């Protein structure tokens, strides 16, 4: 799983990393690969990408709003 956020030291960027980090164990139990990466990219919208076990893009979220996003991604990963 890979997620992008536009700025460091902002509520949106910091909360996103914390939310995914706090749920890391839940993602692992759901079968997610241990590789969960967050990356700051200037000028990019907040987005999340999940790949399947063959490395193909399984789902993408663009223009992400934080409330409820981590739970939505976790539910998707569990259903894979």
C-alpha positions in Angstrom: 0.0 0.0 0.0 1.2 3.5 -0.9 -0.3 6.7 0.2 0.6 10.3 -0.8 0.1 13.5 1.1 1.0 17.1 -0.1 2.7 18.6 3.0 4.6 17.7 6.1 3.8 19.3 9.5 0.1 19.8 8.7 -2.9 18.2 10.4 -3.8 16.3 7.2 -0.3 14.9 6.6 0.5 14.1 10.2 -2.9 12.6 10.9 -2.7 10.4 7.9 0.6 8.8 8.8 -0.5 8.4 12.4 -3.8 6.8 11.4 -2.2 4.3 9.1 0.6 3.6 11.5 -1.8 3.0 14.4 -3.7 0.5 12.3 -0.6 -1.2 10.8 -1.1 -4.4 12.9 -4.8 -4.6 11.7 -3.6 -4.3 8.0 -1.1 -7.1 8.6 -3.8 -9.3 10.2 -5.9 -8.6 7.1 -3.2 -10.0 4.9 -1.6 -6.8 3.8 2.0 -6.9 2.9 4.3 -5.5 5.5 5.3 -2.7 3.1 3.1 0.3 3.7 4.7 3.5 2.5 3.7 7.1 3.0 5.3 9.7 0.8 5.2 13.5 0.8 4.9 14.8 -2.8 4.5 18.5 -3.3 1.6 19.4 -5.5 -0.1 16.0 -5.4 -3.5 15.4 -3.9 -3.9 13.0 -1.0 -4.2 9.6 -2.5 -3.9 5.9 -1.6 -3.1 2.9 -3.8 -3.5 -0.8 -2.9 -2.0 -3.5 -5.0 -3.0 -7.2 -5.1 -0.7 -10.1 -4.3 0.6 -10.0 -8.0 1.6 -6.4 -7.7 -1.3 -5.1 -9.9 -3.3 -2.0 -8.9 -6.4 -3.3 -7.1 -7.8 0.1 -6.0 -7.0 3.7 -5.8 -8.5 6.6 -3.9 -7.8 10.2 -5.0 -8.7 13.4 -3.2 -8.8 11.6 0.1 -10.6 13.1 3.1 -9.2 11.7 6.3 -12.2 10.9 8.5 -13.0 7.2 7.8 -10.5 6.7 5.1 -8.2 4.3 7.0 -11.2 2.1 7.9 -12.4 2.1 4.3 -9.0 1.0 3.0 -8.7 -1.6 5.7 -12.2 -3.0 4.8 -11.0 -3.2 1.1 -7.8 -5.0 2.1 -9.8 -7.5 4.2 -12.0 -8.2 1.2 -9.1 -8.9 -1.2 
